[in-house]
């Protein structure tokens, strides 16, 4: 039994770390007022907007999502962190 566990330990450890990272990221999001969508806010360089939109579209496609991700630029006078 221990030998079997030892053979699969690295693979299981990698899987657990990956799942933990996903849950950590999801916990940083909040629910919208309808409680049907997750909302995330963050700072990004203006030049990266197109890359971010493409990454969100690719993620929605790869996950067979029924809804597309919405990327909206909010203009602010605040300085980025």
PyMOL Python script that loads the backbone (N, CA, C, O; Angstrom):
from pymol import cmd

cmd.read_pdbstr("""\
ATOM      1  N   UNK A   1       0.825  -1.193   0.000  1.00  0.00           N
ATOM      2  CA  UNK A   1       0.000   0.000   0.000  1.00  0.00           C
ATOM      3  C   UNK A   1       0.867   1.254   0.000  1.00  0.00           C
ATOM      4  O   UNK A   1       0.621   2.188  -0.764  1.00  0.00           O
ATOM      5  N   UNK A   2       1.885   1.270   0.863  1.00  0.00           N
ATOM      6  CA  UNK A   2       2.772   2.433   0.917  1.00  0.00           C
ATOM      7  C   UNK A   2       3.564   2.602  -0.377  1.00  0.00           C
ATOM      8  O   UNK A   2       3.824   3.725  -0.808  1.00  0.00           O
ATOM      9  N   UNK A   3       3.943   1.494  -0.990  1.00  0.00           N
ATOM     10  CA  UNK A   3       4.672   1.576  -2.251  1.00  0.00           C
ATOM     11  C   UNK A   3       3.784   2.188  -3.332  1.00  0.00           C
ATOM     12  O   UNK A   3       4.259   2.999  -4.128  1.00  0.00           O
ATOM     13  N   UNK A   4       2.513   1.817  -3.375  1.00  0.00           N
ATOM     14  CA  UNK A   4       1.576   2.385  -4.341  1.00  0.00           C
ATOM     15  C   UNK A   4       1.396   3.874  -4.103  1.00  0.00           C
ATOM     16  O   UNK A   4       1.385   4.666  -5.045  1.00  0.00           O
ATOM     17  N   UNK A   5       1.255   4.247  -2.850  1.00  0.00           N
ATOM     18  CA  UNK A   5       1.116   5.664  -2.503  1.00  0.00           C
ATOM     19  C   UNK A   5       2.372   6.422  -2.913  1.00  0.00           C
ATOM     20  O   UNK A   5       2.285   7.521  -3.461  1.00  0.00           O
ATOM     21  N   UNK A   6       3.531   5.844  -2.652  1.00  0.00           N
ATOM     22  CA  UNK A   6       4.798   6.481  -3.003  1.00  0.00           C
ATOM     23  C   UNK A   6       4.941   6.709  -4.496  1.00  0.00           C
ATOM     24  O   UNK A   6       5.500   7.717  -4.928  1.00  0.00           O
ATOM     25  N   UNK A   7       4.434   5.773  -5.279  1.00  0.00           N
ATOM     26  CA  UNK A   7       4.524   5.893  -6.729  1.00  0.00           C
ATOM     27  C   UNK A   7       3.643   7.028  -7.272  1.00  0.00           C
ATOM     28  O   UNK A   7       3.968   7.637  -8.292  1.00  0.00           O
ATOM     29  N   UNK A   8       2.552   7.301  -6.600  1.00  0.00           N
ATOM     30  CA  UNK A   8       1.605   8.307  -7.070  1.00  0.00           C
ATOM     31  C   UNK A   8       1.673   9.619  -6.296  1.00  0.00           C
ATOM     32  O   UNK A   8       0.924  10.550  -6.592  1.00  0.00           O
ATOM     33  N   UNK A   9       2.551   9.701  -5.320  1.00  0.00           N
ATOM     34  CA  UNK A   9       2.593  10.870  -4.440  1.00  0.00           C
ATOM     35  C   UNK A   9       2.816  12.177  -5.199  1.00  0.00           C
ATOM     36  O   UNK A   9       2.083  13.142  -4.983  1.00  0.00           O
ATOM     37  N   UNK A  10       3.804  12.224  -6.075  1.00  0.00           N
ATOM     38  CA  UNK A  10       4.115  13.460  -6.805  1.00  0.00           C
ATOM     39  C   UNK A  10       2.927  13.918  -7.646  1.00  0.00           C
ATOM     40  O   UNK A  10       2.593  15.103  -7.667  1.00  0.00           O
ATOM     41  N   UNK A  11       2.301  12.983  -8.331  1.00  0.00           N
ATOM     42  CA  UNK A  11       1.141  13.305  -9.168  1.00  0.00           C
ATOM     43  C   UNK A  11      -0.002  13.831  -8.301  1.00  0.00           C
ATOM     44  O   UNK A  11      -0.621  14.834  -8.654  1.00  0.00           O
ATOM     45  N   UNK A  12      -0.292  13.187  -7.191  1.00  0.00           N
ATOM     46  CA  UNK A  12      -1.366  13.614  -6.298  1.00  0.00           C
ATOM     47  C   UNK A  12      -1.048  14.962  -5.671  1.00  0.00           C
ATOM     48  O   UNK A  12      -1.923  15.817  -5.533  1.00  0.00           O
ATOM     49  N   UNK A  13       0.212  15.144  -5.294  1.00  0.00           N
ATOM     50  CA  UNK A  13       0.631  16.408  -4.687  1.00  0.00           C
ATOM     51  C   UNK A  13       0.441  17.563  -5.674  1.00  0.00           C
ATOM     52  O   UNK A  13      -0.041  18.633  -5.300  1.00  0.00           O
ATOM     53  N   UNK A  14       0.823  17.342  -6.932  1.00  0.00           N
ATOM     54  CA  UNK A  14       0.646  18.359  -7.975  1.00  0.00           C
ATOM     55  C   UNK A  14      -0.835  18.678  -8.166  1.00  0.00           C
ATOM     56  O   UNK A  14      -1.209  19.845  -8.293  1.00  0.00           O
ATOM     57  N   UNK A  15      -1.676  17.649  -8.188  1.00  0.00           N
ATOM     58  CA  UNK A  15      -3.111  17.828  -8.370  1.00  0.00           C
ATOM     59  C   UNK A  15      -3.719  18.624  -7.211  1.00  0.00           C
ATOM     60  O   UNK A  15      -4.541  19.513  -7.434  1.00  0.00           O
ATOM     61  N   UNK A  16      -3.324  18.312  -5.996  1.00  0.00           N
ATOM     62  CA  UNK A  16      -3.835  19.026  -4.820  1.00  0.00           C
ATOM     63  C   UNK A  16      -3.413  20.491  -4.851  1.00  0.00           C
ATOM     64  O   UNK A  16      -4.220  21.369  -4.545  1.00  0.00           O
ATOM     65  N   UNK A  17      -2.169  20.769  -5.215  1.00  0.00           N
ATOM     66  CA  UNK A  17      -1.696  22.152  -5.296  1.00  0.00           C
ATOM     67  C   UNK A  17      -2.462  22.931  -6.365  1.00  0.00           C
ATOM     68  O   UNK A  17      -2.800  24.099  -6.172  1.00  0.00           O
ATOM     69  N   UNK A  18      -2.729  22.277  -7.481  1.00  0.00           N
ATOM     70  CA  UNK A  18      -3.480  22.913  -8.562  1.00  0.00           C
ATOM     71  C   UNK A  18      -4.905  23.237  -8.111  1.00  0.00           C
ATOM     72  O   UNK A  18      -5.392  24.344  -8.341  1.00  0.00           O
ATOM     73  N   UNK A  19      -5.568  22.283  -7.475  1.00  0.00           N
ATOM     74  CA  UNK A  19      -6.928  22.496  -6.971  1.00  0.00           C
ATOM     75  C   UNK A  19      -6.953  23.609  -5.917  1.00  0.00           C
ATOM     76  O   UNK A  19      -7.867  24.433  -5.906  1.00  0.00           O
ATOM     77  N   UNK A  20      -5.968  23.630  -5.048  1.00  0.00           N
ATOM     78  CA  UNK A  20      -5.894  24.660  -4.015  1.00  0.00           C
ATOM     79  C   UNK A  20      -5.718  26.043  -4.639  1.00  0.00           C
ATOM     80  O   UNK A  20      -6.314  27.014  -4.173  1.00  0.00           O
ATOM     81  N   UNK A  21      -4.902  26.139  -5.692  1.00  0.00           N
ATOM     82  CA  UNK A  21      -4.701  27.417  -6.382  1.00  0.00           C
ATOM     83  C   UNK A  21      -5.998  27.884  -7.046  1.00  0.00           C
ATOM     84  O   UNK A  21      -6.310  29.075  -7.034  1.00  0.00           O
ATOM     85  N   UNK A  22      -6.747  26.952  -7.622  1.00  0.00           N
ATOM     86  CA  UNK A  22      -8.031  27.303  -8.244  1.00  0.00           C
ATOM     87  C   UNK A  22      -8.999  27.828  -7.190  1.00  0.00           C
ATOM     88  O   UNK A  22      -9.633  28.862  -7.398  1.00  0.00           O
ATOM     89  N   UNK A  23      -9.120  27.137  -6.072  1.00  0.00           N
ATOM     90  CA  UNK A  23     -10.030  27.579  -5.007  1.00  0.00           C
ATOM     91  C   UNK A  23      -9.590  28.920  -4.425  1.00  0.00           C
ATOM     92  O   UNK A  23     -10.432  29.763  -4.114  1.00  0.00           O
ATOM     93  N   UNK A  24      -8.305  29.122  -4.278  1.00  0.00           N
ATOM     94  CA  UNK A  24      -7.798  30.397  -3.771  1.00  0.00           C
ATOM     95  C   UNK A  24      -8.198  31.532  -4.707  1.00  0.00           C
ATOM     96  O   UNK A  24      -8.638  32.587  -4.251  1.00  0.00           O
ATOM     97  N   UNK A  25      -8.047  31.322  -6.007  1.00  0.00           N
ATOM     98  CA  UNK A  25      -8.416  32.340  -6.988  1.00  0.00           C
ATOM     99  C   UNK A  25      -9.918  32.589  -6.980  1.00  0.00           C
ATOM    100  O   UNK A  25     -10.351  33.741  -7.004  1.00  0.00           O
ATOM    101  N   UNK A  26     -10.716  31.529  -6.947  1.00  0.00           N
ATOM    102  CA  UNK A  26     -12.171  31.696  -6.924  1.00  0.00           C
ATOM    103  C   UNK A  26     -12.637  32.415  -5.662  1.00  0.00           C
ATOM    104  O   UNK A  26     -13.614  33.163  -5.710  1.00  0.00           O
ATOM    105  N   UNK A  27     -11.966  32.206  -4.544  1.00  0.00           N
ATOM    106  CA  UNK A  27     -12.341  32.881  -3.304  1.00  0.00           C
ATOM    107  C   UNK A  27     -12.079  34.381  -3.356  1.00  0.00           C
ATOM    108  O   UNK A  27     -12.622  35.121  -2.536  1.00  0.00           O
ATOM    109  N   UNK A  28     -11.261  34.850  -4.296  1.00  0.00           N
ATOM    110  CA  UNK A  28     -11.016  36.284  -4.429  1.00  0.00           C
ATOM    111  C   UNK A  28     -12.123  36.966  -5.239  1.00  0.00           C
ATOM    112  O   UNK A  28     -12.193  38.195  -5.273  1.00  0.00           O
ATOM    113  N   UNK A  29     -12.986  36.183  -5.890  1.00  0.00           N
ATOM    114  CA  UNK A  29     -14.077  36.734  -6.667  1.00  0.00           C
ATOM    115  C   UNK A  29     -15.298  36.932  -5.774  1.00  0.00           C
ATOM    116  O   UNK A  29     -15.367  36.382  -4.675  1.00  0.00           O
ATOM    117  N   UNK A  30     -16.250  37.711  -6.248  1.00  0.00           N
ATOM    118  CA  UNK A  30     -17.484  37.905  -5.498  1.00  0.00           C
ATOM    119  C   UNK A  30     -18.678  37.631  -6.401  1.00  0.00           C
ATOM    120  O   UNK A  30     -18.553  37.660  -7.625  1.00  0.00           O
ATOM    121  N   UNK A  31     -19.830  37.366  -5.805  1.00  0.00           N
ATOM    122  CA  UNK A  31     -21.040  37.119  -6.568  1.00  0.00           C
ATOM    123  C   UNK A  31     -21.689  38.438  -6.957  1.00  0.00           C
ATOM    124  O   UNK A  31     -21.634  39.411  -6.205  1.00  0.00           O
ATOM    125  N   UNK A  32     -22.303  38.467  -8.137  1.00  0.00           N
ATOM    126  CA  UNK A  32     -23.034  39.669  -8.524  1.00  0.00           C
ATOM    127  C   UNK A  32     -24.369  39.702  -7.779  1.00  0.00           C
ATOM    128  O   UNK A  32     -24.673  38.789  -7.011  1.00  0.00           O
ATOM    129  N   UNK A  33     -25.158  40.741  -8.002  1.00  0.00           N
ATOM    130  CA  UNK A  33     -26.408  40.904  -7.251  1.00  0.00           C
ATOM    131  C   UNK A  33     -27.413  39.796  -7.539  1.00  0.00           C
ATOM    132  O   UNK A  33     -28.251  39.495  -6.689  1.00  0.00           O
ATOM    133  N   UNK A  34     -27.348  39.186  -8.712  1.00  0.00           N
ATOM    134  CA  UNK A  34     -28.272  38.088  -9.030  1.00  0.00           C
ATOM    135  C   UNK A  34     -27.784  36.751  -8.486  1.00  0.00           C
ATOM    136  O   UNK A  34     -28.510  35.758  -8.522  1.00  0.00           O
ATOM    137  N   UNK A  35     -26.568  36.729  -7.989  1.00  0.00           N
ATOM    138  CA  UNK A  35     -25.929  35.523  -7.458  1.00  0.00           C
ATOM    139  C   UNK A  35     -25.829  34.416  -8.511  1.00  0.00           C
ATOM    140  O   UNK A  35     -25.913  33.229  -8.196  1.00  0.00           O
ATOM    141  N   UNK A  36     -25.647  34.835  -9.777  1.00  0.00           N
ATOM    142  CA  UNK A  36     -25.498  33.876 -10.861  1.00  0.00           C
ATOM    143  C   UNK A  36     -24.151  33.994 -11.559  1.00  0.00           C
ATOM    144  O   UNK A  36     -23.795  33.135 -12.366  1.00  0.00           O
ATOM    145  N   UNK A  37     -23.404  35.043 -11.259  1.00  0.00           N
ATOM    146  CA  UNK A  37     -22.133  35.283 -11.916  1.00  0.00           C
ATOM    147  C   UNK A  37     -21.067  35.635 -10.893  1.00  0.00           C
ATOM    148  O   UNK A  37     -21.361  36.213  -9.847  1.00  0.00           O
ATOM    149  N   UNK A  38     -19.832  35.285 -11.203  1.00  0.00           N
ATOM    150  CA  UNK A  38     -18.704  35.697 -10.391  1.00  0.00           C
ATOM    151  C   UNK A  38     -18.118  36.964 -10.976  1.00  0.00           C
ATOM    152  O   UNK A  38     -18.010  37.101 -12.195  1.00  0.00           O
ATOM    153  N   UNK A  39     -17.742  37.889 -10.109  1.00  0.00           N
ATOM    154  CA  UNK A  39     -17.191  39.169 -10.539  1.00  0.00           C
ATOM    155  C   UNK A  39     -15.795  39.314  -9.953  1.00  0.00           C
ATOM    156  O   UNK A  39     -15.578  39.105  -8.759  1.00  0.00           O
ATOM    157  N   UNK A  40     -14.867  39.673 -10.806  1.00  0.00           N
ATOM    158  CA  UNK A  40     -13.498  39.925 -10.365  1.00  0.00           C
ATOM    159  C   UNK A  40     -13.058  41.290 -10.846  1.00  0.00           C
ATOM    160  O   UNK A  40     -13.358  41.688 -11.972  1.00  0.00           O
ATOM    161  N   UNK A  41     -12.355  42.001 -10.002  1.00  0.00           N
ATOM    162  CA  UNK A  41     -11.832  43.312 -10.360  1.00  0.00           C
ATOM    163  C   UNK A  41     -10.332  43.309 -10.130  1.00  0.00           C
ATOM    164  O   UNK A  41      -9.832  42.663  -9.209  1.00  0.00           O
ATOM    165  N   UNK A  42      -9.622  44.037 -10.976  1.00  0.00           N
ATOM    166  CA  UNK A  42      -8.185  44.109 -10.786  1.00  0.00           C
ATOM    167  C   UNK A  42      -7.570  45.140 -11.708  1.00  0.00           C
ATOM    168  O   UNK A  42      -8.213  45.639 -12.632  1.00  0.00           O
ATOM    169  N   UNK A  43      -6.327  45.443 -11.442  1.00  0.00           N
ATOM    170  CA  UNK A  43      -5.569  46.394 -12.255  1.00  0.00           C
ATOM    171  C   UNK A  43      -4.834  45.631 -13.334  1.00  0.00           C
ATOM    172  O   UNK A  43      -4.344  44.525 -13.105  1.00  0.00           O
ATOM    173  N   UNK A  44      -4.759  46.230 -14.515  1.00  0.00           N
ATOM    174  CA  UNK A  44      -3.951  45.651 -15.583  1.00  0.00           C
ATOM    175  C   UNK A  44      -3.439  46.787 -16.458  1.00  0.00           C
ATOM    176  O   UNK A  44      -4.065  47.844 -16.531  1.00  0.00           O
ATOM    177  N   UNK A  45      -2.310  46.577 -17.121  1.00  0.00           N
ATOM    178  CA  UNK A  45      -1.814  47.596 -18.043  1.00  0.00           C
ATOM    179  C   UNK A  45      -2.785  47.768 -19.212  1.00  0.00           C
ATOM    180  O   UNK A  45      -3.404  46.800 -19.655  1.00  0.00           O
ATOM    181  N   UNK A  46      -2.915  48.974 -19.701  1.00  0.00           N
ATOM    182  CA  UNK A  46      -3.823  49.243 -20.813  1.00  0.00           C
ATOM    183  C   UNK A  46      -3.441  48.421 -22.040  1.00  0.00           C
ATOM    184  O   UNK A  46      -4.310  47.911 -22.747  1.00  0.00           O
ATOM    185  N   UNK A  47      -2.136  48.294 -22.290  1.00  0.00           N
ATOM    186  CA  UNK A  47      -1.696  47.555 -23.477  1.00  0.00           C
ATOM    187  C   UNK A  47      -2.039  46.074 -23.415  1.00  0.00           C
ATOM    188  O   UNK A  47      -1.988  45.397 -24.442  1.00  0.00           O
ATOM    189  N   UNK A  48      -2.387  45.546 -22.237  1.00  0.00           N
ATOM    190  CA  UNK A  48      -2.679  44.124 -22.093  1.00  0.00           C
ATOM    191  C   UNK A  48      -4.165  43.804 -22.239  1.00  0.00           C
ATOM    192  O   UNK A  48      -4.555  42.641 -22.135  1.00  0.00           O
ATOM    193  N   UNK A  49      -4.992  44.805 -22.474  1.00  0.00           N
ATOM    194  CA  UNK A  49      -6.441  44.595 -22.539  1.00  0.00           C
ATOM    195  C   UNK A  49      -6.837  43.537 -23.564  1.00  0.00           C
ATOM    196  O   UNK A  49      -7.643  42.656 -23.268  1.00  0.00           O
ATOM    197  N   UNK A  50      -6.276  43.621 -24.763  1.00  0.00           N
ATOM    198  CA  UNK A  50      -6.617  42.662 -25.812  1.00  0.00           C
ATOM    199  C   UNK A  50      -6.183  41.241 -25.432  1.00  0.00           C
ATOM    200  O   UNK A  50      -6.907  40.277 -25.682  1.00  0.00           O
ATOM    201  N   UNK A  51      -5.012  41.123 -24.834  1.00  0.00           N
ATOM    202  CA  UNK A  51      -4.522  39.806 -24.410  1.00  0.00           C
ATOM    203  C   UNK A  51      -5.419  39.214 -23.321  1.00  0.00           C
ATOM    204  O   UNK A  51      -5.673  38.010 -23.308  1.00  0.00           O
ATOM    205  N   UNK A  52      -5.892  40.058 -22.418  1.00  0.00           N
ATOM    206  CA  UNK A  52      -6.770  39.589 -21.349  1.00  0.00           C
ATOM    207  C   UNK A  52      -8.097  39.116 -21.928  1.00  0.00           C
ATOM    208  O   UNK A  52      -8.601  38.060 -21.544  1.00  0.00           O
ATOM    209  N   UNK A  53      -8.665  39.890 -22.848  1.00  0.00           N
ATOM    210  CA  UNK A  53      -9.918  39.486 -23.490  1.00  0.00           C
ATOM    211  C   UNK A  53      -9.757  38.159 -24.226  1.00  0.00           C
ATOM    212  O   UNK A  53     -10.630  37.294 -24.142  1.00  0.00           O
ATOM    213  N   UNK A  54      -8.663  37.994 -24.935  1.00  0.00           N
ATOM    214  CA  UNK A  54      -8.418  36.743 -25.655  1.00  0.00           C
ATOM    215  C   UNK A  54      -8.266  35.568 -24.693  1.00  0.00           C
ATOM    216  O   UNK A  54      -8.762  34.474 -24.963  1.00  0.00           O
ATOM    217  N   UNK A  55      -7.586  35.791 -23.577  1.00  0.00           N
ATOM    218  CA  UNK A  55      -7.405  34.725 -22.582  1.00  0.00           C
ATOM    219  C   UNK A  55      -8.750  34.334 -21.969  1.00  0.00           C
ATOM    220  O   UNK A  55      -9.004  33.152 -21.739  1.00  0.00           O
ATOM    221  N   UNK A  56      -9.600  35.304 -21.707  1.00  0.00           N
ATOM    222  CA  UNK A  56     -10.927  35.009 -21.152  1.00  0.00           C
ATOM    223  C   UNK A  56     -11.778  34.247 -22.161  1.00  0.00           C
ATOM    224  O   UNK A  56     -12.486  33.311 -21.790  1.00  0.00           O
ATOM    225  N   UNK A  57     -11.719  34.635 -23.423  1.00  0.00           N
ATOM    226  CA  UNK A  57     -12.468  33.928 -24.463  1.00  0.00           C
ATOM    227  C   UNK A  57     -11.971  32.495 -24.614  1.00  0.00           C
ATOM    228  O   UNK A  57     -12.767  31.567 -24.754  1.00  0.00           O
ATOM    229  N   UNK A  58     -10.659  32.322 -24.586  1.00  0.00           N
ATOM    230  CA  UNK A  58     -10.061  30.988 -24.704  1.00  0.00           C
ATOM    231  C   UNK A  58     -10.473  30.114 -23.513  1.00  0.00           C
ATOM    232  O   UNK A  58     -10.777  28.933 -23.682  1.00  0.00           O
ATOM    233  N   UNK A  59     -10.480  30.699 -22.312  1.00  0.00           N
ATOM    234  CA  UNK A  59     -10.862  29.941 -21.114  1.00  0.00           C
ATOM    235  C   UNK A  59     -12.332  29.531 -21.173  1.00  0.00           C
ATOM    236  O   UNK A  59     -12.682  28.408 -20.809  1.00  0.00           O
ATOM    237  N   UNK A  60     -13.193  30.443 -21.634  1.00  0.00           N
ATOM    238  CA  UNK A  60     -14.612  30.111 -21.765  1.00  0.00           C
ATOM    239  C   UNK A  60     -14.810  28.994 -22.782  1.00  0.00           C
ATOM    240  O   UNK A  60     -15.607  28.083 -22.556  1.00  0.00           O
ATOM    241  N   UNK A  61     -14.092  29.059 -23.896  1.00  0.00           N
ATOM    242  CA  UNK A  61     -14.196  28.026 -24.925  1.00  0.00           C
ATOM    243  C   UNK A  61     -13.659  26.686 -24.416  1.00  0.00           C
ATOM    244  O   UNK A  61     -14.307  25.653 -24.583  1.00  0.00           O
ATOM    245  N   UNK A  62     -12.485  26.702 -23.800  1.00  0.00           N
ATOM    246  CA  UNK A  62     -11.855  25.469 -23.312  1.00  0.00           C
ATOM    247  C   UNK A  62     -12.680  24.788 -22.228  1.00  0.00           C
ATOM    248  O   UNK A  62     -12.650  23.564 -22.103  1.00  0.00           O
ATOM    249  N   UNK A  63     -13.414  25.572 -21.445  1.00  0.00           N
ATOM    250  CA  UNK A  63     -14.208  24.992 -20.360  1.00  0.00           C
ATOM    251  C   UNK A  63     -15.636  24.674 -20.786  1.00  0.00           C
ATOM    252  O   UNK A  63     -16.457  24.260 -19.966  1.00  0.00           O
ATOM    253  N   UNK A  64     -15.934  24.870 -22.085  1.00  0.00           N
ATOM    254  CA  UNK A  64     -17.287  24.641 -22.607  1.00  0.00           C
ATOM    255  C   UNK A  64     -18.337  25.433 -21.844  1.00  0.00           C
ATOM    256  O   UNK A  64     -19.440  24.947 -21.594  1.00  0.00           O
ATOM    257  N   UNK A  65     -17.984  26.647 -21.481  1.00  0.00           N
ATOM    258  CA  UNK A  65     -18.886  27.510 -20.734  1.00  0.00           C
ATOM    259  C   UNK A  65     -20.086  27.885 -21.580  1.00  0.00           C
ATOM    260  O   UNK A  65     -19.970  28.077 -22.791  1.00  0.00           O
ATOM    261  N   UNK A  66     -21.242  27.990 -20.937  1.00  0.00           N
ATOM    262  CA  UNK A  66     -22.460  28.372 -21.642  1.00  0.00           C
ATOM    263  C   UNK A  66     -22.569  29.888 -21.792  1.00  0.00           C
ATOM    264  O   UNK A  66     -23.361  30.380 -22.594  1.00  0.00           O
ATOM    265  N   UNK A  67     -21.781  30.616 -21.028  1.00  0.00           N
ATOM    266  CA  UNK A  67     -21.785  32.080 -21.109  1.00  0.00           C
ATOM    267  C   UNK A  67     -20.355  32.565 -21.319  1.00  0.00           C
ATOM    268  O   UNK A  67     -19.394  31.927 -20.890  1.00  0.00           O
ATOM    269  N   UNK A  68     -20.242  33.694 -21.983  1.00  0.00           N
ATOM    270  CA  UNK A  68     -18.918  34.261 -22.215  1.00  0.00           C
ATOM    271  C   UNK A  68     -18.520  35.155 -21.058  1.00  0.00           C
ATOM    272  O   UNK A  68     -19.374  35.670 -20.337  1.00  0.00           O
ATOM    273  N   UNK A  69     -17.245  35.333 -20.888  1.00  0.00           N
ATOM    274  CA  UNK A  69     -16.731  36.250 -19.875  1.00  0.00           C
ATOM    275  C   UNK A  69     -16.869  37.674 -20.394  1.00  0.00           C
ATOM    276  O   UNK A  69     -16.715  37.931 -21.588  1.00  0.00           O
ATOM    277  N   UNK A  70     -17.156  38.582 -19.494  1.00  0.00           N
ATOM    278  CA  UNK A  70     -17.290  39.989 -19.851  1.00  0.00           C
ATOM    279  C   UNK A  70     -16.088  40.731 -19.289  1.00  0.00           C
ATOM    280  O   UNK A  70     -15.787  40.641 -18.099  1.00  0.00           O
ATOM    281  N   UNK A  71     -15.417  41.450 -20.143  1.00  0.00           N
ATOM    282  CA  UNK A  71     -14.252  42.241 -19.731  1.00  0.00           C
ATOM    283  C   UNK A  71     -14.609  43.697 -19.958  1.00  0.00           C
ATOM    284  O   UNK A  71     -14.838  44.123 -21.089  1.00  0.00           O
ATOM    285  N   UNK A  72     -14.654  44.453 -18.878  1.00  0.00           N
ATOM    286  CA  UNK A  72     -15.041  45.853 -18.979  1.00  0.00           C
ATOM    287  C   UNK A  72     -13.964  46.729 -18.360  1.00  0.00           C
ATOM    288  O   UNK A  72     -13.559  46.519 -17.216  1.00  0.00           O
ATOM    289  N   UNK A  73     -13.511  47.699 -19.114  1.00  0.00           N
ATOM    290  CA  UNK A  73     -12.497  48.632 -18.611  1.00  0.00           C
ATOM    291  C   UNK A  73     -13.210  49.745 -17.843  1.00  0.00           C
ATOM    292  O   UNK A  73     -14.126  50.384 -18.361  1.00  0.00           O
ATOM    293  N   UNK A  74     -12.785  49.962 -16.629  1.00  0.00           N
ATOM    294  CA  UNK A  74     -13.331  51.030 -15.810  1.00  0.00           C
ATOM    295  C   UNK A  74     -12.269  52.121 -15.731  1.00  0.00           C
ATOM    296  O   UNK A  74     -11.151  51.876 -15.280  1.00  0.00           O
ATOM    297  N   UNK A  75     -12.617  53.304 -16.162  1.00  0.00           N
ATOM    298  CA  UNK A  75     -11.683  54.422 -16.100  1.00  0.00           C
ATOM    299  C   UNK A  75     -11.749  55.047 -14.712  1.00  0.00           C
ATOM    300  O   UNK A  75     -12.831  55.284 -14.176  1.00  0.00           O
ATOM    301  N   UNK A  76     -10.590  55.306 -14.144  1.00  0.00           N
ATOM    302  CA  UNK A  76     -10.520  55.827 -12.782  1.00  0.00           C
ATOM    303  C   UNK A  76      -9.412  56.855 -12.678  1.00  0.00           C
ATOM    304  O   UNK A  76      -8.498  56.901 -13.502  1.00  0.00           O
ATOM    305  N   UNK A  77      -9.513  57.668 -11.657  1.00  0.00           N
ATOM    306  CA  UNK A  77      -8.450  58.634 -11.387  1.00  0.00           C
ATOM    307  C   UNK A  77      -7.493  58.111 -10.322  1.00  0.00           C
ATOM    308  O   UNK A  77      -6.488  58.751 -10.012  1.00  0.00           O
ATOM    309  N   UNK A  78      -7.811  56.942  -9.765  1.00  0.00           N
ATOM    310  CA  UNK A  78      -6.946  56.346  -8.745  1.00  0.00           C
ATOM    311  C   UNK A  78      -5.640  55.852  -9.378  1.00  0.00           C
ATOM    312  O   UNK A  78      -5.609  55.438 -10.537  1.00  0.00           O
ATOM    313  N   UNK A  79      -4.597  55.906  -8.609  1.00  0.00           N
ATOM    314  CA  UNK A  79      -3.309  55.384  -9.071  1.00  0.00           C
ATOM    315  C   UNK A  79      -3.263  53.882  -8.841  1.00  0.00           C
ATOM    316  O   UNK A  79      -3.730  53.402  -7.808  1.00  0.00           O
ATOM    317  N   UNK A  80      -2.707  53.134  -9.786  1.00  0.00           N
ATOM    318  CA  UNK A  80      -2.604  51.683  -9.585  1.00  0.00           C
ATOM    319  C   UNK A  80      -1.660  51.356  -8.416  1.00  0.00           C
ATOM    320  O   UNK A  80      -0.776  52.142  -8.076  1.00  0.00           O
ATOM    321  N   UNK A  81      -1.866  50.191  -7.819  1.00  0.00           N
ATOM    322  CA  UNK A  81      -0.996  49.809  -6.685  1.00  0.00           C
ATOM    323  C   UNK A  81       0.440  49.589  -7.120  1.00  0.00           C
ATOM    324  O   UNK A  81       1.293  49.265  -6.293  1.00  0.00           O
TER     325      UNK A  81
END
""", "prot")
cmd.dss("prot")
cmd.show_as("cartoon", "prot")
cmd.util.cbc("prot")
cmd.orient("prot")
